[in-house]
């Protein structure tokens, strides 16, 4: 019983670590790249648009959708590892 409780505690710790890492990545892309570093990034162009503008308008949305898929993949892997996956 105690072993199962420890495994579930480890499962949630790793779940929270994954979540915080991905949210940190999203924060970096949307806030840091899209707002704080916009002037430095605007020196470069992507698809005809300044890179800072692109990150603020499109890049953060694309990264957010990518993060959703990464989260699903990582959580499925974690669920299988801890044998809490759905069949």
N, CA, C and O of each residue as an XYZ file, in Angstrom:
348
protein
N       0.817     -1.192      0.000
C       0.000      0.000      0.000
C       0.866      1.263      0.000
O       0.618      2.202     -0.756
N       1.878      1.265      0.856
C       2.783      2.418      0.935
C       3.558      2.598     -0.364
O       3.797      3.724     -0.799
N       3.950      1.485     -0.982
C       4.685      1.532     -2.243
C       3.831      2.164     -3.334
O       4.326      2.964     -4.129
N       2.542      1.805     -3.376
C       1.632      2.370     -4.371
C       1.456      3.871     -4.142
O       1.402      4.646     -5.097
N       1.368      4.276     -2.885
C       1.235      5.705     -2.563
C       2.473      6.474     -3.014
O       2.357      7.579     -3.544
N       3.649      5.902     -2.810
C       4.897      6.540     -3.251
C       4.964      6.640     -4.765
O       5.418      7.648     -5.307
N       4.507      5.589     -5.453
C       4.505      5.624     -6.927
C       3.566      6.700     -7.459
O       3.899      7.398     -8.417
N       2.400      6.837     -6.848
C       1.449      7.855     -7.297
C       1.967      9.259     -6.984
O       1.733     10.198     -7.745
N       2.665      9.392     -5.871
C       3.265     10.687     -5.546
C       4.349     11.034     -6.569
O       4.449     12.180     -7.008
N       5.156     10.046     -6.946
C       6.175     10.274     -7.977
C       5.527     10.600     -9.322
O       6.014     11.456    -10.062
N       4.430      9.914     -9.630
C       3.691     10.180    -10.868
C       3.243     11.640    -10.925
O       3.438     12.305    -11.943
N       2.646     12.147     -9.844
C       2.162     13.517     -9.847
C       3.295     14.529     -9.851
O       3.170     15.600    -10.445
N       4.396     14.199     -9.195
C       5.554     15.099     -9.233
C       6.078     15.223    -10.656
O       6.397     16.322    -11.110
N       6.167     14.115    -11.350
C       6.640     14.170    -12.737
C       5.625     14.849    -13.643
O       6.009     15.558    -14.573
N       4.339     14.646    -13.391
C       3.289     15.314    -14.151
C       3.412     16.832    -13.996
O       3.364     17.567    -14.983
N       3.570     17.293    -12.767
C       3.700     18.736    -12.505
C       4.981     19.278    -13.137
O       4.987     20.394    -13.656
N       6.062     18.504    -13.101
C       7.317     18.940    -13.717
C       7.142     19.123    -15.234
O       7.619     20.105    -15.803
N       6.461     18.180    -15.877
C       6.187     18.286    -17.316
C       5.349     19.533    -17.584
O       5.654     20.315    -18.485
N       4.303     19.707    -16.802
C       3.400     20.841    -16.987
C       4.123     22.178    -16.825
O       3.961     23.077    -17.650
N       4.916     22.308    -15.768
C       5.630     23.568    -15.538
C       6.680     23.837    -16.613
O       6.891     24.986    -17.001
N       7.334     22.791    -17.090
C       8.314     22.962    -18.168
C       7.651     23.467    -19.435
O       8.150     24.395    -20.071
N       6.527     22.862    -19.807
C       5.836     23.277    -21.031
C       5.222     24.670    -20.880
O       5.224     25.450    -21.832
N       4.702     24.986    -19.708
C       4.184     26.342    -19.498
C       5.307     27.373    -19.526
O       5.113     28.491    -20.004
N       6.476     27.003    -19.018
C       7.634     27.893    -19.093
C       8.044     28.154    -20.531
O       8.395     29.277    -20.894
N       7.998     27.109    -21.347
C       8.308     27.260    -22.775
C       7.302     28.189    -23.438
O       7.684     29.066    -24.212
N       6.023     28.004    -23.140
C       4.990     28.858    -23.722
C       5.177     30.305    -23.273
O       5.029     31.224    -24.078
N       5.502     30.516    -21.997
C       5.763     31.865    -21.495
C       6.932     32.494    -22.243
O       6.868     33.657    -22.639
N       8.001     31.724    -22.435
C       9.182     32.258    -23.123
C       8.831     32.685    -24.532
O       9.231     33.762    -24.974
N       8.091     31.856    -25.239
C       7.758     32.179    -26.633
C       6.783     33.343    -26.716
O       6.987     34.269    -27.501
N       5.723     33.303    -25.910
C       4.690     34.332    -26.054
C       5.073     35.658    -25.398
O       4.819     36.718    -25.970
N       5.668     35.620    -24.227
C       5.964     36.870    -23.520
C       7.370     37.383    -23.814
O       7.553     38.541    -24.189
N       8.354     36.514    -23.642
C       9.742     36.964    -23.813
C      10.025     37.291    -25.278
O      10.508     38.381    -25.586
N       9.725     36.349    -26.188
C      10.000     36.600    -27.602
C       9.026     37.607    -28.202
O       9.425     38.455    -29.001
N       7.747     37.520    -27.821
C       6.732     38.373    -28.430
C       6.669     39.779    -27.883
O       6.133     40.670    -28.543
N       7.209     40.010    -26.673
C       7.109     41.338    -26.062
C       8.485     41.899    -25.697
O       8.859     42.979    -26.155
N       9.230     41.171    -24.879
C      10.491     41.709    -24.366
C      11.597     41.786    -25.409
O      12.363     42.750    -25.427
N      11.690     40.791    -26.269
C      12.766     40.757    -27.273
C      12.289     41.150    -28.668
O      12.961     40.868    -29.660
N      11.137     41.796    -28.743
C      10.556     42.095    -30.049
C      11.479     42.967    -30.901
O      11.602     42.730    -32.102
N      12.118     43.954    -30.316
C      12.975     44.845    -31.103
C      14.187     44.110    -31.664
O      14.573     44.325    -32.813
N      14.784     43.244    -30.853
C      15.938     42.477    -31.334
C      15.524     41.482    -32.412
O      16.246     41.287    -33.391
N      14.361     40.851    -32.234
C      13.903     39.857    -33.207
C      13.414     40.501    -34.503
O      13.437     39.860    -35.553
N      12.976     41.752    -34.445
C      12.480     42.424    -35.641
C      13.583     42.703    -36.666
O      13.286     43.130    -37.781
N      14.822     42.474    -36.316
C      15.917     42.610    -37.276
C      15.893     41.495    -38.307
O      16.520     41.604    -39.361
N      15.164     40.415    -38.002
C      15.072     39.259    -38.897
C      13.657     39.153    -39.435
O      12.705     39.651    -38.834
N      13.538     38.494    -40.581
C      12.222     38.336    -41.206
C      11.902     36.858    -41.398
O      12.780     36.032    -41.648
N      10.604     36.554    -41.271
C      10.105     35.202    -41.491
C       8.838     35.309    -42.324
O       7.834     35.853    -41.865
N       8.880     34.801    -43.527
C       7.718     34.888    -44.408
C       7.342     36.305    -44.777
O       6.171     36.593    -45.026
N       8.318     37.191    -44.813
C       8.056     38.580    -45.159
C       7.679     39.456    -43.972
O       7.532     40.668    -44.126
N       7.521     38.871    -42.806
C       7.153     39.626    -41.612
C       8.331     39.705    -40.659
O       9.179     38.814    -40.627
N       8.375     40.773    -39.888
C       9.407     40.887    -38.865
C       9.211     39.762    -37.854
O       8.083     39.445    -37.477
N      10.318     39.163    -37.418
C      10.254     37.982    -36.559
C       9.582     38.277    -35.219
O       8.837     37.435    -34.717
N       9.822     39.437    -34.633
C       9.165     39.796    -33.379
C       7.657     39.876    -33.530
O       6.912     39.400    -32.674
N       7.213     40.477    -34.615
C       5.785     40.554    -34.909
C       5.223     39.159    -35.114
O       4.141     38.841    -34.622
N       5.963     38.322    -35.844
C       5.493     36.957    -36.110
C       5.320     36.179    -34.816
O       4.314     35.492    -34.642
N       6.293     36.276    -33.893
C       6.169     35.575    -32.614
C       4.960     36.074    -31.840
O       4.232     35.274    -31.253
N       4.737     37.368    -31.827
C       3.623     37.929    -31.074
C       2.277     37.526    -31.673
O       1.321     37.294    -30.933
N       2.187     37.438    -32.989
C       0.904     37.187    -33.644
C       0.655     35.724    -33.986
O      -0.462     35.236    -33.818
N       1.663     35.024    -34.456
C       1.466     33.654    -34.924
C       2.274     32.625    -34.154
O       1.776     31.545    -33.839
N       3.503     32.958    -33.857
C       4.413     31.989    -33.256
C       3.923     31.430    -31.941
O       4.033     30.229    -31.698
N       3.380     32.286    -31.084
C       2.910     31.800    -29.789
C       1.716     30.858    -29.947
O       1.569     29.917    -29.166
N       0.874     31.094    -30.932
C      -0.267     30.203    -31.185
C       0.227     28.854    -31.695
O      -0.228     27.809    -31.228
N       1.157     28.869    -32.653
C       1.700     27.610    -33.172
C       2.413     26.825    -32.086
O       2.274     25.605    -32.003
N       3.168     27.513    -31.262
C       3.890     26.841    -30.180
C       2.901     26.279    -29.168
O       3.117     25.182    -28.654
N       1.826     26.995    -28.869
C       0.828     26.497    -27.934
C       0.197     25.205    -28.448
O       0.042     24.250    -27.687
N      -0.163     25.165    -29.710
C      -0.745     23.941    -30.290
C       0.285     22.812    -30.266
O      -0.061     21.673    -29.953
N       1.523     23.106    -30.587
C       2.581     22.101    -30.523
C       2.763     21.592    -29.091
O       2.969     20.397    -28.881
N       2.688     22.484    -28.117
C       2.814     22.096    -26.709
C       1.684     21.147    -26.306
O       1.911     20.219    -25.529
N       0.490     21.363    -26.815
C      -0.622     20.453    -26.514
C      -0.282     19.040    -26.973
O      -0.473     18.084    -26.221
N       0.223     18.896    -28.207
C       0.575     17.570    -28.718
C       1.733     16.962    -27.932
O       1.730     15.763    -27.656
N       2.713     17.772    -27.574
C       3.842     17.278    -26.775
C       3.352     16.817    -25.408
O       3.789     15.778    -24.914
N       2.455     17.574    -24.794
C       1.919     17.210    -23.482
C       1.173     15.874    -23.560
O       1.358     15.009    -22.703
N       0.345     15.708    -24.569
C      -0.393     14.450    -24.731
C       0.579     13.287    -24.894
O       0.408     12.243    -24.264
N       1.589     13.459    -25.728
C       2.573     12.396    -25.956
C       3.322     12.054    -24.668
O       3.472     10.882    -24.325
N       3.794     13.089    -23.953
C       4.540     12.854    -22.713
C       3.661     12.222    -21.630
O       4.119     11.344    -20.899
N       2.412     12.658    -21.522
C       1.539     12.093    -20.500
C       1.146     10.658    -20.834
O       1.030      9.833    -19.928
N       0.942     10.343    -22.088
C       0.669      8.948    -22.467
C       1.857      8.065    -22.118
O       1.689      6.950    -21.624
N       3.044      8.562    -22.374
C       4.259      7.818    -22.036
C       4.359      7.628    -20.519
O       4.672      6.534    -20.048
N       4.095      8.687    -19.761
C       4.148      8.612    -18.300
C       3.063      7.682    -17.757
O       3.312      6.909    -16.832
N       1.869      7.754    -18.327
C       0.777      6.875    -17.896
C       1.122      5.407    -18.104
O       0.845      4.570    -17.245
N       1.727      5.098    -19.245
C       2.140      3.705    -19.491
C       3.231      3.265    -18.521
O       3.229      2.129    -18.046
N       4.156      4.166    -18.232
C       5.236      3.842    -17.315
C       4.717      3.510    -15.920
O       5.249      2.623    -15.251
N       3.672      4.226    -15.478
C       3.117      4.015    -14.144
C       1.873      3.128    -14.162
O       1.204      2.966    -13.142
N       1.572      2.563    -15.314
C       0.449      1.645    -15.500
C      -0.885      2.263    -15.064
O      -1.679      1.622    -14.376
N      -1.116      3.498    -15.468
C      -2.398      4.161    -15.224
C      -3.029      4.592    -16.553
O      -3.899      5.462    -16.585
N      -2.582      3.980    -17.631
C      -3.067      4.359    -18.963
C      -4.450      3.774    -19.213
O      -4.869      2.808    -18.575
N      -5.143      4.391    -20.163
C      -6.447      3.897    -20.593
C      -6.239      2.860    -21.674
O      -5.309      2.964    -22.474
N      -7.079      1.888    -21.698
C      -6.946      0.841    -22.728
C      -7.665      1.200    -23.983
O      -7.653      0.431    -24.943
